[in-house]
Amino acid sequence: MRSGVNTNILTEDVVTTKEACQEFEPIFGKPIDRTTFYRWAFRGFHGVCLEHAKLGGRIVTSRQAIARFIEARSKV
């Protein structure tokens, strides 16, 4: 998936940027930096973008989108 924009995530468990960064704490031992979140959402990581949506001027994602991102990166 190249484009990370996905408005369908609004029907899932939506999380803010700060909450999304904290979702990675069990994996990395600490929350990821917000710049890492934005890089994964807008530029991607080895061709896989973190799905996100713009909601009222804010960028949000979902717990399910994070799980799909991790799963897609694990397959490469």
C-alpha positions as CSV (number, residue, x, y, z in Angstrom):
1,M,0.0,0.0,0.0
2,R,1.6,3.2,-1.1
3,S,-0.9,5.8,-0.1
4,G,-1.6,5.9,3.6
5,V,-4.7,8.1,3.4
6,N,-7.7,5.9,4.4
7,T,-10.9,7.4,5.7
8,N,-12.3,4.0,6.5
9,I,-10.2,4.0,9.6
10,L,-12.7,6.4,11.1
11,T,-15.0,3.4,11.6
12,E,-12.2,1.7,13.7
13,D,-10.6,2.5,17.1
14,V,-9.4,6.0,16.2
15,V,-6.3,7.3,18.1
16,T,-4.5,10.6,18.0
17,T,-0.9,11.0,17.0
18,K,0.2,11.0,20.6
19,E,-1.8,7.8,21.4
20,A,-0.5,6.1,18.2
21,C,3.1,6.8,19.2
22,Q,2.4,5.2,22.6
23,E,1.0,2.1,20.9
24,F,4.5,1.2,19.7
25,E,5.9,1.2,23.3
26,P,5.5,-2.6,23.8
27,I,7.5,-3.2,20.6
28,F,10.3,-0.7,21.0
29,G,10.4,-0.2,24.8
30,K,9.4,3.4,24.5
31,P,7.0,5.4,22.4
32,I,8.1,6.4,18.9
33,D,8.7,10.0,18.1
34,R,6.0,12.0,16.4
35,T,8.3,12.7,13.4
36,T,8.6,8.9,13.0
37,F,4.8,8.6,13.0
38,Y,4.5,11.3,10.3
39,R,7.3,9.8,8.2
40,W,5.6,6.4,8.3
41,A,2.2,7.9,7.5
42,F,3.3,10.3,4.6
43,R,6.4,8.7,3.1
44,G,6.1,5.1,4.4
45,F,8.7,2.6,5.4
46,H,10.1,0.4,2.6
47,G,6.9,1.0,0.5
48,V,4.4,0.5,3.3
49,C,2.5,3.6,4.6
50,L,0.7,3.8,7.9
51,E,-3.0,4.4,7.1
52,H,-4.2,7.7,8.4
53,A,-7.0,10.3,8.0
54,K,-7.1,14.0,8.4
55,L,-9.9,14.9,10.8
56,G,-10.5,18.6,11.7
57,G,-6.9,19.6,10.9
58,R,-5.5,16.7,12.8
59,I,-3.9,13.5,11.6
60,V,-5.4,10.4,13.2
61,T,-5.0,6.6,12.7
62,S,-6.5,3.5,14.3
63,R,-5.2,0.7,16.4
64,Q,-6.2,-1.7,13.5
65,A,-4.3,0.4,11.0
66,I,-1.2,0.2,13.3
67,A,-1.6,-3.6,13.4
68,R,-1.9,-3.8,9.6
69,F,1.2,-1.6,9.2
70,I,3.2,-3.9,11.6
71,E,1.9,-7.0,9.8
72,A,2.7,-5.6,6.3
73,R,6.2,-4.7,7.5
74,S,6.7,-8.2,9.0
75,K,6.0,-9.8,5.6
76,V,8.8,-8.0,3.8
